[in-house]
Amino acid sequence: MTQLRIRDAATYLGVSDDTVRRLVEGGTFSRGTDPTGRAVVDGRELAEYASTRGDQLADPSGVRSSARNRFVGIVTGLVVDTVMAQVELQCGPHRVVSLMSGEAVRDLGLEVGSVAVASVKATMVTVETPGPETEA
């Protein structure tokens, strides 16, 4: 069973340590202790809570898509030359950068401050975990 310290749970939820303590006191999370005696919460409970609390902006596009990884955000950076462009979106706490044609930027009417949706559909997604490296 994965257990996370209160401080780490707060970091992953984007809230304060006190907020996580209040959630423990309110029964949202079970409180445990790690081998050093520090307070921890159950990782599975944290995951269930986090999945119901997505602070995602409403998708303004009205488009139905097979891509499940859609991030609504605000265009915060735009570098366009005659052929290519770099578009930077801030999607909640996540920064998403896309490279596309300059023509696509013009066709979409993108400018800093625009609301846009980054849609990601990939055959390969890397997942990493914290901790010491191990040999495969």
Backbone torsions as a table, in degrees:
resi	resn	phi	psi	omega
1	MET	NA	127.9	177.8
2	THR	-77.4	133.2	175.9
3	GLN	-125.5	142.8	179.8
4	LEU	-125.0	138.9	175.5
5	ARG	-64.1	153.8	-179.0
6	ILE	-53.1	-46.2	-178.9
7	ARG	-59.5	-44.6	-179.2
8	ASP	-68.2	-41.5	177.4
9	ALA	-59.2	-42.1	179.1
10	ALA	-62.6	-42.5	179.4
11	THR	-60.2	-47.5	-176.9
12	TYR	-68.2	-28.7	177.8
13	LEU	-86.7	-14.4	-177.6
14	GLY	74.0	33.4	179.8
15	VAL	-129.1	178.9	179.1
16	SER	-84.1	161.9	174.9
17	ASP	-57.4	-40.7	-179.6
18	ASP	-61.5	-35.6	178.0
19	THR	-63.6	-43.6	178.2
20	VAL	-64.2	-41.0	177.7
21	ARG	-60.5	-40.9	177.7
22	ARG	-64.8	-37.6	177.4
23	LEU	-65.1	-36.6	175.9
24	VAL	-65.7	-47.9	-179.9
25	GLU	-61.5	-33.2	179.8
26	GLY	-81.8	-3.7	176.9
27	GLY	90.9	3.9	178.4
28	THR	-67.4	-40.2	178.4
29	PHE	-121.5	145.1	172.3
30	SER	-79.7	141.1	178.4
31	ARG	-98.8	134.2	174.0
32	GLY	-132.4	-175.1	174.8
33	THR	-131.4	145.6	177.5
34	ASP	-87.3	176.6	-178.1
35	PRO	-58.5	-21.1	178.6
36	THR	-92.1	0.5	178.4
37	GLY	90.7	4.4	179.6
38	ARG	-81.6	149.9	180.0
39	ALA	-70.1	137.2	178.3
40	VAL	-136.6	160.9	173.9
41	VAL	-121.2	157.5	-179.2
42	ASP	-72.2	128.6	-178.7
43	GLY	-61.8	-36.8	179.8
44	ARG	-65.7	-42.2	177.6
45	GLU	-63.4	-40.9	179.2
46	LEU	-62.8	-42.4	179.8
47	ALA	-63.4	-43.7	178.8
48	GLU	-61.7	-43.1	179.2
49	TYR	-63.7	-46.8	-177.9
50	ALA	-62.5	-37.8	-177.3
51	SER	-68.9	-21.4	178.2
52	THR	-93.2	-5.1	-174.4
53	ARG	-114.0	25.2	-179.1
54	GLY	-58.5	122.2	179.2
55	ASP	-90.0	40.4	-178.1
56	GLN	-74.1	138.1	174.0
57	LEU	-69.2	153.8	177.0
58	ALA	-65.3	138.6	179.7
59	ASP	-75.3	113.5	-176.3
60	PRO	-81.1	-6.7	-171.0
61	SER	-76.8	-30.5	-176.8
62	GLY	69.3	12.8	-177.9
63	VAL	-90.4	136.8	172.7
64	ARG	-91.1	135.8	-174.3
65	SER	-144.3	149.7	174.9
66	SER	-78.9	-15.1	179.3
67	ALA	-73.8	122.3	-179.2
68	ARG	-89.8	-16.0	-179.2
69	ASN	-97.2	83.7	-178.7
70	ARG	-117.5	128.5	-176.2
71	PHE	-122.5	113.2	178.2
72	VAL	-85.3	134.0	-178.9
73	GLY	-159.9	-172.6	-179.0
74	ILE	-111.5	133.9	175.8
75	VAL	-69.0	120.0	-178.2
76	THR	-111.8	-12.9	179.6
77	GLY	-153.0	143.7	-176.8
78	LEU	-150.9	120.4	175.2
79	VAL	-124.1	115.3	-175.5
80	VAL	-125.6	129.8	169.7
81	ASP	-116.5	-164.2	-174.4
82	THR	-68.7	-27.5	-176.5
83	VAL	-112.5	-48.2	-172.8
84	MET	-118.5	164.1	178.8
85	ALA	-144.9	152.1	172.2
86	GLN	-118.0	123.0	-178.8
87	VAL	-115.4	127.7	179.0
88	GLU	-112.5	128.2	178.1
89	LEU	-117.1	144.2	169.2
90	GLN	-106.4	111.3	-175.9
91	CYS	-113.4	90.7	-173.3
92	GLY	63.1	-130.0	179.7
93	PRO	-83.3	1.1	-173.8
94	HIS	-105.7	137.5	174.9
95	ARG	-99.1	126.1	179.0
96	VAL	-120.8	129.1	-180.0
97	VAL	-117.7	132.7	179.7
98	SER	-126.5	139.4	172.0
99	LEU	-104.9	131.2	-178.9
100	MET	-151.0	176.6	178.6
101	SER	-73.7	151.9	174.4
102	GLY	-62.0	-34.7	178.0
103	GLU	-60.5	-41.2	179.6
104	ALA	-63.6	-41.2	178.0
105	VAL	-59.9	-45.1	-179.7
106	ARG	-66.7	-43.1	179.6
107	ASP	-62.3	-36.7	180.0
108	LEU	-81.0	-12.4	-178.6
109	GLY	68.3	30.3	-178.5
110	LEU	-71.9	138.5	173.3
111	GLU	-153.2	160.5	178.1
112	VAL	-56.6	128.2	-177.6
113	GLY	101.9	-12.3	178.1
114	SER	-69.8	148.6	170.8
115	VAL	-89.3	133.5	-178.4
116	ALA	-146.1	164.1	178.8
117	VAL	-119.0	123.8	173.6
118	ALA	-93.1	121.0	-179.5
119	SER	-111.0	124.2	-176.0
120	VAL	-118.3	122.3	174.4
121	LYS	-134.3	108.5	-174.2
122	ALA	-130.4	148.3	176.2
123	THR	-84.7	-13.3	-179.5
124	MET	-137.2	118.2	176.5
125	VAL	-125.3	127.1	180.0
126	THR	-87.4	131.6	176.6
127	VAL	-116.9	129.3	-178.8
128	GLU	-123.4	154.7	176.3
129	THR	-127.9	153.0	176.8
130	PRO	-74.0	154.1	175.8
131	GLY	133.1	176.8	-178.2
132	PRO	-68.5	149.2	177.7
133	GLU	-71.5	144.1	175.9
134	THR	-124.5	151.5	178.3
135	GLU	-82.9	138.8	-179.3
136	ALA	-87.5	NA	NA
